[in-house]
Amino acid sequence: MIGMLTGRVESVEADTALIDVGGVGYEVRMSATDLSRLHTGTEARVYTYMNLSQDAVTLHGFLDQASKKTFLQLIKVSGIGPKVAQSLLSTLTAGQLARAIADNDAAALAKAPGLGKKGAQKIILELKGSIDLSQIEGASPSGAKVQAQVDTSMEQVIEGLISLGWRQQDAQQAVAEACEDNDIPTPLDTDDVPRVLRLALALMDRGR
């Protein structure tokens, strides 16, 4: 099994990244949040999980081990597959997921596309007490700072798009593409929020 990749980011798409490791390109499915932090031409370390099904072999990737650990716990829940687990990590960070589960906040989980309220309640029922909240939220001081920046600025742009009538998943993808296409570093600086919002809107309008 492939547990980690370290290589050059060849390209970043709406829901995947292509990582060149020694001349071999690995297509990795990742959350919108992680994809927004990758930039073509840079080196990246991606923790991975290989999902084997009757139809395909899919590689899922994560920029930190807390997200991978959360993903692995989510797919153990009956009825929750890799696609929904990845959708959850595109909607909430690993720390936010852990907090929502600890607080019985099914509404927060149900915001993830493809889940629904019953699925959210099932996740809480099966995982409450098994997720180490302190480990996820206190992994490292620097990591906590980066996560806070992503939460504040990135979510501000996404919420702005949602308020204009766009779907959350589409908004997340547009923001990731806007940052990648225009070499805007992430976590986003507060001053970049208006610019990214305009760029993301332009992308979404062209895709109508």
C-alpha positions in Angstrom: 0.0 0.0 0.0 1.1 3.6 -0.7 1.1 5.5 2.6 2.9 8.7 1.5 4.2 10.5 -1.5 6.9 13.2 -1.7 7.4 14.9 -5.1 6.7 17.7 -7.4 3.2 19.0 -7.9 2.6 18.7 -11.6 -1.0 20.0 -11.7 -3.9 20.8 -9.5 -7.5 20.2 -10.6 -10.9 20.7 -9.1 -10.7 17.5 -6.9 -7.3 16.0 -7.6 -3.6 16.8 -7.7 -1.0 15.1 -9.9 2.2 14.4 -8.0 5.4 13.6 -9.9 7.5 11.1 -7.9 10.7 10.2 -9.7 9.0 10.5 -13.1 5.9 8.6 -12.1 2.7 10.7 -11.9 0.3 9.8 -9.1 -3.3 11.2 -9.3 -4.4 11.9 -5.8 -8.0 12.8 -4.7 -7.8 15.6 -2.0 -10.1 17.9 -0.2 -10.7 21.4 -1.5 -8.9 22.9 1.5 -5.7 20.8 0.9 -5.8 21.5 -2.8 -5.9 25.2 -2.2 -2.6 24.9 -0.4 -0.8 23.1 -3.3 1.0 25.0 -6.1 2.2 23.7 -9.4 6.0 23.3 -9.6 6.5 23.1 -5.8 7.5 20.1 -3.7 4.8 18.5 -1.5 4.5 15.7 1.0 1.1 14.0 0.8 -0.1 11.3 3.2 -2.1 8.8 1.2 -4.7 6.0 1.5 -5.3 3.6 -1.4 -9.0 2.6 -1.8 -9.6 -0.6 -3.8 -13.0 -1.3 -5.2 -14.5 -3.4 -8.0 -14.4 -0.5 -10.4 -11.3 1.4 -9.6 -8.2 1.9 -7.5 -8.2 5.4 -6.0 -5.5 7.2 -4.1 -6.8 9.7 -1.5 -4.3 12.3 -0.1 -3.9 14.6 2.9 -1.4 17.3 3.8 -1.4 16.3 7.5 -1.7 13.1 9.4 -4.6 14.3 11.5 -6.8 14.6 8.4 -5.7 11.2 7.2 -6.5 9.7 10.6 -9.9 11.4 10.6 -10.6 10.1 7.1 -9.8 6.5 8.1 -12.1 6.7 11.1 -14.9 8.2 8.9 -14.8 5.4 6.3 -15.3 2.8 9.1 -18.7 4.2 9.8 -21.4 2.1 8.1 -22.6 3.8 4.9 -19.8 6.3 4.8 -17.5 5.8 1.8 -14.3 7.6 0.8 -16.2 10.1 -1.4 -18.4 11.3 1.5 -15.4 11.3 3.9 -13.5 13.5 1.5 -16.5 15.8 1.1 -16.6 16.2 4.9 -12.9 17.2 4.9 -13.6 19.7 2.2 -16.3 21.2 4.3 -14.7 21.1 7.8 -11.2 20.7 9.0 -10.1 17.7 11.0 -10.4 19.7 14.2 -13.8 21.1 13.3 -15.0 17.6 12.5 -13.8 16.3 15.9 -15.4 19.2 17.7 -18.7 18.7 15.9 -18.8 15.0 16.8 -17.9 15.8 20.4 -20.6 18.4 20.6 -23.3 16.2 18.8 -23.5 18.9 16.1 -25.2 17.0 13.3 -26.1 20.2 11.5 -22.4 21.1 11.1 -21.6 17.7 9.6 -24.7 17.7 7.4 -23.4 20.7 5.5 -21.1 18.3 3.6 -22.4 17.5 0.1 -23.7 13.9 -0.2 -24.1 13.3 3.6 -27.4 14.4 5.0 -28.7 14.6 8.5 -29.1 10.8 9.1 -25.6 10.2 7.9 -24.3 12.9 10.2 -26.1 11.4 13.2 -24.7 8.0 12.4 -21.2 9.4 12.3 -21.7 11.0 15.7 -23.2 7.8 17.1 -20.4 5.6 15.9 -17.4 7.9 16.4 -18.1 9.9 19.5 -15.5 9.0 22.1 -13.1 7.5 19.6 -11.7 10.7 18.1 -8.8 12.2 20.1 -9.8 15.8 20.1 -6.7 17.1 21.9 -4.4 15.4 19.4 -6.1 16.9 16.4 -6.5 20.4 17.7 -3.2 20.6 19.5 -0.9 18.8 17.1 1.5 21.8 16.9 1.4 25.5 17.6 2.5 26.4 14.0 -0.1 24.0 12.6 -2.8 25.5 14.7 -1.8 29.0 13.4 -2.0 27.9 9.7 -5.3 26.2 10.3 -6.8 29.3 11.9 -5.7 31.3 8.9 -7.3 28.9 6.4 -10.5 28.8 8.4 -10.8 32.6 8.6 -9.9 33.8 5.2 -10.8 30.9 3.0 -14.2 30.4 4.7 -14.9 34.1 4.3 -14.6 33.9 0.6 -16.6 30.6 0.3 -19.3 32.0 2.5 -19.5 35.1 0.3 -20.0 33.0 -2.8 -22.6 30.9 -1.0 -24.5 34.0 0.0 -24.6 34.9 -3.7 -26.4 31.6 -4.5 -23.6 29.3 -5.4 -23.3 25.7 -4.0 -20.7 25.2 -1.3 -18.8 22.5 -3.3 -18.7 24.7 -6.4 -17.5 27.6 -4.3 -14.7 25.6 -2.7 -13.5 24.4 -6.1 -13.6 27.9 -7.6 -11.6 29.4 -4.7 -8.9 26.6 -5.0 -8.7 27.2 -8.8 -8.5 31.0 -8.4 -5.6 30.7 -6.0 -3.8 28.2 -8.2 -4.3 30.1 -11.5 -3.1 33.4 -10.0 -0.3 32.1 -7.7 -2.0 33.5 -4.6 -0.3 31.9 -1.6 -2.4 30.1 1.0 -3.4 30.3 3.8 -5.0 33.5 2.5 -4.0 36.8 3.8 -6.9 39.0 4.8 -6.0 41.6 2.1 -6.4 38.9 -0.6 -10.0 38.0 0.3 -11.7 40.6 -2.0 -9.4 39.7 -4.9 -9.9 35.9 -4.6 -13.7 36.5 -4.3 -13.6 38.5 -7.6 -11.5 35.9 -9.3 -13.6 33.0 -8.1 -16.8 34.7 -9.2 -15.3 35.2 -12.7 -14.5 31.5 -12.9 -17.9 30.5 -11.8 -19.7 32.9 -14.2 -17.6 31.5 -17.1 -18.7 28.0 -16.1 -22.4 28.7 -16.2 
